[in-house]
Amino acid sequence: MRLKLICLLLLSSTALPVLAQHKFPADVARFVEKRDGYDHFRGEEPYDEERKQFLIKNINALCTGTDAKLAQLKKKYAQRAAIMRKLNDYDAQIEDGQP
């Protein structure tokens, strides 16, 4: 019994973040994935020229258009508090500051 309870707790704790992402509409989930990818790459260290070019390529691919998309999503979901809380986690303008 105790082992079943431990297994259940472990499974639920690892599944919750995945399930939480599915609470958003598809367009919001895609934006979150793209913008989080951008945040990941912009935090990486360009320790040599090859790495620097790799980072710039990925940052540009993930960042381009996200300022406008964020504004569009905020307008579309203005009345949905949970979505707005998530969208408000992101800076409104990041494209001007790209490498």
N, CA and C atoms as an extended XYZ file, in Angstrom:
297
Properties=species:S:1:pos:R:3:atomname:S:1:resname:S:1:resid:I:1 pbc="F F F"
N         0.826       -1.196        0.000 N   MET     1
C         0.000        0.000        0.000 CA  MET     1
C         0.870        1.261        0.000 C   MET     1
N         1.865        1.264        0.851 N   ARG     2
C         2.736        2.430        0.950 CA  ARG     2
C         3.506        2.649       -0.354 C   ARG     2
N         3.957        1.573       -0.967 N   LEU     3
C         4.671        1.664       -2.234 CA  LEU     3
C         3.762        2.227       -3.331 C   LEU     3
N         2.502        1.809       -3.348 N   LYS     4
C         1.560        2.330       -4.338 CA  LYS     4
C         1.356        3.833       -4.156 C   LYS     4
N         1.272        4.255       -2.915 N   LEU     5
C         1.097        5.679       -2.630 CA  LEU     5
C         2.304        6.483       -3.083 C   LEU     5
N         3.489        5.974       -2.811 N   ILE     6
C         4.718        6.658       -3.236 CA  ILE     6
C         4.780        6.741       -4.757 C   ILE     6
N         4.463        5.645       -5.427 N   CYS     7
C         4.462        5.642       -6.893 CA  CYS     7
C         3.451        6.640       -7.455 C   CYS     7
N         2.289        6.676       -6.868 N   LEU     8
C         1.254        7.615       -7.308 CA  LEU     8
C         1.721        9.060       -7.138 C   LEU     8
N         2.328        9.363       -6.024 N   LEU     9
C         2.827       10.714       -5.781 CA  LEU     9
C         3.928       11.088       -6.765 C   LEU     9
N         4.838       10.165       -7.038 N   LEU    10
C         5.906       10.444       -7.993 CA  LEU    10
C         5.359       10.673       -9.392 C   LEU    10
N         4.449        9.833       -9.804 N   LEU    11
C         3.862        9.994      -11.132 CA  LEU    11
C         3.093       11.296      -11.263 C   LEU    11
N         2.334       11.648      -10.262 N   SER    12
C         1.553       12.879      -10.350 CA  SER    12
C         2.446       14.104      -10.306 C   SER    12
N         3.528       14.067       -9.557 N   SER    13
C         4.406       15.245       -9.477 CA  SER    13
C         5.167       15.469      -10.765 C   SER    13
N         5.482       14.414      -11.511 N   THR    14
C         6.176       14.592      -12.781 CA  THR    14
C         5.214       14.907      -13.914 C   THR    14
N         3.974       14.526      -13.790 N   ALA    15
C         2.993       14.771      -14.849 CA  ALA    15
C         2.377       16.160      -14.760 C   ALA    15
N         2.356       16.767      -13.588 N   LEU    16
C         1.682       18.055      -13.426 CA  LEU    16
C         2.220       19.155      -14.337 C   LEU    16
N         3.549       19.344      -14.460 N   PRO    17
C         4.013       20.402      -15.364 CA  PRO    17
C         3.570       20.178      -16.800 C   PRO    17
N         3.564       18.935      -17.261 N   VAL    18
C         3.125       18.636      -18.618 CA  VAL    18
C         1.641       18.931      -18.768 C   VAL    18
N         0.851       18.527      -17.813 N   LEU    19
C        -0.585       18.783      -17.866 CA  LEU    19
C        -0.888       20.271      -17.787 C   LEU    19
N        -0.128       20.999      -17.023 N   ALA    20
C        -0.355       22.437      -16.877 CA  ALA    20
C        -0.187       23.155      -18.210 C   ALA    20
N         0.755       22.727      -19.039 N   GLN    21
C         0.986       23.350      -20.333 CA  GLN    21
C        -0.215       23.138      -21.246 C   GLN    21
N        -0.944       22.047      -21.085 N   HIS    22
C        -2.080       21.752      -21.939 CA  HIS    22
C        -3.321       22.560      -21.579 C   HIS    22
N        -3.275       23.333      -20.523 N   LYS    23
C        -4.443       24.119      -20.172 CA  LYS    23
C        -4.597       25.334      -21.069 C   LYS    23
N        -3.559       25.655      -21.837 N   PHE    24
C        -3.598       26.809      -22.721 CA  PHE    24
C        -4.047       26.405      -24.122 C   PHE    24
N        -4.704       27.333      -24.822 N   PRO    25
C        -5.039       27.070      -26.220 CA  PRO    25
C        -3.760       26.829      -27.032 C   PRO    25
N        -3.904       26.162      -28.166 N   ALA    26
C        -2.744       25.767      -28.972 CA  ALA    26
C        -1.871       26.956      -29.371 C   ALA    26
N        -2.481       28.084      -29.735 N   ASP    27
C        -1.665       29.229      -30.158 CA  ASP    27
C        -0.841       29.795      -29.001 C   ASP    27
N        -1.397       29.778      -27.818 N   VAL    28
C        -0.671       30.250      -26.639 CA  VAL    28
C         0.442       29.263      -26.293 C   VAL    28
N         0.145       27.980      -26.332 N   ALA    29
C         1.161       26.963      -26.023 CA  ALA    29
C         2.331       27.042      -26.999 C   ALA    29
N         2.054       27.256      -28.285 N   ARG    30
C         3.134       27.399      -29.280 CA  ARG    30
C         3.975       28.631      -28.984 C   ARG    30
N         3.306       29.741      -28.643 N   PHE    31
C         4.046       30.956      -28.315 CA  PHE    31
C         4.946       30.723      -27.106 C   PHE    31
N         4.414       30.116      -26.067 N   VAL    32
C         5.172       29.858      -24.841 CA  VAL    32
C         6.394       29.001      -25.149 C   VAL    32
N         6.212       27.965      -25.955 N   GLU    33
C         7.332       27.090      -26.306 CA  GLU    33
C         8.410       27.854      -27.070 C   GLU    33
N         7.979       28.657      -28.024 N   LYS    34
C         8.936       29.424      -28.836 CA  LYS    34
C         9.668       30.457      -27.983 C   LYS    34
N         8.917       31.194      -27.195 N   ARG    35
C         9.534       32.257      -26.394 CA  ARG    35
C        10.438       31.680      -25.306 C   ARG    35
N        10.052       30.550      -24.717 N   ASP    36
C        10.905       29.900      -23.728 CA  ASP    36
C        12.188       29.385      -24.375 C   ASP    36
N        12.090       28.920      -25.618 N   GLY    37
C        13.286       28.503      -26.358 CA  GLY    37
C        14.224       29.671      -26.574 C   GLY    37
N        13.658       30.812      -26.918 N   TYR    38
C        14.466       32.023      -27.071 CA  TYR    38
C        15.169       32.365      -25.763 C   TYR    38
N        14.430       32.346      -24.677 N   ASP    39
C        15.025       32.667      -23.373 CA  ASP    39
C        16.153       31.704      -23.020 C   ASP    39
N        15.976       30.439      -23.387 N   HIS    40
C        17.034       29.450      -23.136 CA  HIS    40
C        18.309       29.825      -23.883 C   HIS    40
N        18.182       30.079      -25.183 N   PHE    41
C        19.366       30.364      -25.989 CA  PHE    41
C        20.021       31.688      -25.639 C   PHE    41
N        19.241       32.685      -25.275 N   ARG    42
C        19.861       33.972      -24.949 CA  ARG    42
C        20.619       33.917      -23.632 C   ARG    42
N        20.379       32.902      -22.834 N   GLY    43
C        21.115       32.729      -21.589 CA  GLY    43
C        22.380       31.904      -21.742 C   GLY    43
N        22.621       31.381      -22.941 N   GLU    44
C        23.796       30.546      -23.188 CA  GLU    44
C        25.038       31.402      -23.450 C   GLU    44
N        26.176       30.834      -23.146 N   GLU    45
C        27.462       31.520      -23.313 CA  GLU    45
C        28.048       31.243      -24.704 C   GLU    45
N        28.362       32.305      -25.476 N   PRO    46
C        29.006       32.107      -26.791 CA  PRO    46
C        30.523       31.980      -26.630 C   PRO    46
N        30.983       30.813      -26.213 N   TYR    47
C        32.382       30.631      -25.832 CA  TYR    47
C        33.345       30.563      -27.005 C   TYR    47
N        32.860       30.428      -28.215 N   ASP    48
C        33.710       30.529      -29.398 CA  ASP    48
C        32.854       31.011      -30.571 C   ASP    48
N        33.470       31.275      -31.704 N   GLU    49
C        32.759       31.851      -32.842 CA  GLU    49
C        31.678       30.905      -33.381 C   GLU    49
N        31.969       29.625      -33.435 N   GLU    50
C        30.986       28.663      -33.924 CA  GLU    50
C        29.754       28.640      -33.020 C   GLU    50
N        29.997       28.637      -31.722 N   ARG    51
C        28.886       28.640      -30.763 CA  ARG    51
C        28.101       29.950      -30.867 C   ARG    51
N        28.813       31.045      -31.040 N   LYS    52
C        28.159       32.346      -31.169 CA  LYS    52
C        27.216       32.359      -32.369 C   LYS    52
N        27.676       31.839      -33.504 N   GLN    53
C        26.843       31.810      -34.705 CA  GLN    53
C        25.640       30.882      -34.524 C   GLN    53
N        25.852       29.755      -33.848 N   PHE    54
C        24.761       28.831      -33.542 CA  PHE    54
C        23.696       29.526      -32.700 C   PHE    54
N        24.130       30.242      -31.673 N   LEU    55
C        23.198       30.939      -30.788 CA  LEU    55
C        22.444       32.039      -31.530 C   LEU    55
N        23.145       32.812      -32.323 N   ILE    56
C        22.499       33.888      -33.078 CA  ILE    56
C        21.439       33.324      -34.018 C   ILE    56
N        21.773       32.238      -34.706 N   LYS    57
C        20.823       31.615      -35.634 CA  LYS    57
C        19.559       31.164      -34.891 C   LYS    57
N        19.725       30.498      -33.774 N   ASN    58
C        18.566       30.001      -33.026 CA  ASN    58
C        17.788       31.123      -32.367 C   ASN    58
N        18.478       32.106      -31.845 N   ILE    59
C        17.796       33.248      -31.234 CA  ILE    59
C        16.951       33.976      -32.275 C   ILE    59
N        17.527       34.216      -33.444 N   ASN    60
C        16.777       34.902      -34.498 CA  ASN    60
C        15.570       34.088      -34.952 C   ASN    60
N        15.737       32.782      -35.078 N   ALA    61
C        14.632       31.925      -35.508 CA  ALA    61
C        13.501       31.902      -34.484 C   ALA    61
N        13.858       31.903      -33.215 N   LEU    62
C        12.841       31.802      -32.168 CA  LEU    62
C        12.242       33.156      -31.786 C   LEU    62
N        12.974       34.210      -31.996 N   CYS    63
C        12.544       35.524      -31.527 CA  CYS    63
C        11.712       36.285      -32.553 C   CYS    63
N        12.063       36.156      -33.806 N   THR    64
C        11.441       36.965      -34.848 CA  THR    64
C         9.919       36.781      -34.857 C   THR    64
N         9.233       37.899      -34.706 N   GLY    65
C         7.773       37.910      -34.736 CA  GLY    65
C         7.101       37.723      -33.391 C   GLY    65
N         7.873       37.453      -32.342 N   THR    66
C         7.227       37.171      -31.058 CA  THR    66
C         6.675       38.418      -30.375 C   THR    66
N         7.244       39.584      -30.635 N   ASP    67
C         6.679       40.801      -30.046 CA  ASP    67
C         5.251       41.016      -30.548 C   ASP    67
N         5.080       40.909      -31.856 N   ALA    68
C         3.751       41.092      -32.451 CA  ALA    68
C         2.803       39.971      -32.017 C   ALA    68
N         3.306       38.751      -31.949 N   LYS    69
C         2.461       37.620      -31.544 CA  LYS    69
C         1.997       37.780      -30.103 C   LYS    69
N         2.889       38.233      -29.227 N   LEU    70
C         2.513       38.459      -27.834 CA  LEU    70
C         1.408       39.502      -27.743 C   LEU    70
N         1.557       40.596      -28.465 N   ALA    71
C         0.528       41.646      -28.456 CA  ALA    71
C        -0.804       41.105      -28.982 C   ALA    71
N        -0.747       40.303      -30.046 N   GLN    72
C        -1.966       39.725      -30.625 CA  GLN    72
C        -2.641       38.775      -29.640 C   GLN    72
N        -1.861       37.937      -28.965 N   LEU    73
C        -2.425       36.992      -27.996 CA  LEU    73
C        -3.018       37.712      -26.792 C   LEU    73
N        -2.358       38.770      -26.337 N   LYS    74
C        -2.887       39.538      -25.202 CA  LYS    74
C        -4.227       40.183      -25.560 C   LYS    74
N        -4.346       40.645      -26.779 N   LYS    75
C        -5.610       41.239      -27.213 CA  LYS    75
C        -6.688       40.159      -27.318 C   LYS    75
N        -6.339       39.037      -27.915 N   LYS    76
C        -7.292       37.941      -28.118 CA  LYS    76
C        -7.795       37.350      -26.803 C   LYS    76
N        -6.892       37.215      -25.820 N   TYR    77
C        -7.240       36.548      -24.561 CA  TYR    77
C        -7.326       37.514      -23.379 C   TYR    77
N        -7.614       38.769      -23.647 N   ALA    78
C        -7.653       39.794      -22.599 CA  ALA    78
C        -8.610       39.453      -21.462 C   ALA    78
N        -9.649       38.715      -21.744 N   GLN    79
C       -10.648       38.382      -20.721 CA  GLN    79
C       -10.393       37.041      -20.036 C   GLN    79
N        -9.279       36.398      -20.334 N   ARG    80
C        -8.962       35.093      -19.738 CA  ARG    80
C        -7.775       35.252      -18.798 C   ARG    80
N        -8.077       35.384      -17.517 N   ALA    81
C        -7.080       35.741      -16.502 CA  ALA    81
C        -5.899       34.779      -16.439 C   ALA    81
N        -6.133       33.485      -16.509 N   ALA    82
C        -5.031       32.520      -16.401 CA  ALA    82
C        -4.065       32.659      -17.569 C   ALA    82
N        -4.608       32.863      -18.750 N   ILE    83
C        -3.755       33.045      -19.930 CA  ILE    83
C        -3.000       34.359      -19.826 C   ILE    83
N        -3.677       35.414      -19.396 N   MET    84
C        -3.017       36.710      -19.271 CA  MET    84
C        -1.894       36.674      -18.239 C   MET    84
N        -2.085       35.927      -17.158 N   ARG    85
C        -1.005       35.803      -16.168 CA  ARG    85
C         0.236       35.206      -16.810 C   ARG    85
N         0.046       34.185      -17.630 N   LYS    86
C         1.181       33.555      -18.308 CA  LYS    86
C         1.804       34.507      -19.312 C   LYS    86
N         0.990       35.147      -20.126 N   LEU    87
C         1.513       36.063      -21.145 CA  LEU    87
C         2.224       37.257      -20.519 C   LEU    87
N         1.756       37.698      -19.378 N   ASN    88
C         2.385       38.837      -18.712 CA  ASN    88
C         3.754       38.500      -18.123 C   ASN    88
N         4.117       37.218      -18.119 N   ASP    89
C         5.457       36.814      -17.687 CA  ASP    89
C         6.525       37.225      -18.701 C   ASP    89
N         6.112       37.540      -19.914 N   TYR    90
C         7.057       37.825      -20.997 CA  TYR    90
C         7.186       39.325      -21.249 C   TYR    90
N         8.410       39.749      -21.551 N   ASP    91
C         8.655       41.142      -21.931 CA  ASP    91
C         7.924       41.426      -23.236 C   ASP    91
N         7.341       42.608      -23.324 N   ALA    92
C         6.561       42.970      -24.516 CA  ALA    92
C         7.430       43.215      -25.742 C   ALA    92
N         8.656       43.686      -25.541 N   GLN    93
C         9.545       43.986      -26.658 CA  GLN    93
C        10.926       43.400      -26.395 C   GLN    93
N        11.266       42.405      -27.211 N   ILE    94
C        12.603       41.798      -27.093 CA  ILE    94
C        13.341       41.809      -28.430 C   ILE    94
N        12.618       42.008      -29.506 N   GLU    95
C        13.253       41.873      -30.830 CA  GLU    95
C        14.299       42.954      -31.094 C   GLU    95
N        14.143       44.125      -30.560 N   ASP    96
C        15.133       45.173      -30.758 CA  ASP    96
C        16.455       44.846      -30.073 C   ASP    96
N        16.410       44.046      -29.024 N   GLY    97
C        17.602       43.718      -28.264 CA  GLY    97
C        18.287       42.440      -28.679 C   GLY    97
N        17.914       41.878      -29.830 N   GLN    98
C        18.542       40.645      -30.293 CA  GLN    98
C        20.004       40.884      -30.609 C   GLN    98
N        20.818       39.819      -30.484 N   PRO    99
C        22.239       39.959      -30.864 CA  PRO    99
C        22.392       40.208      -32.327 C   PRO    99
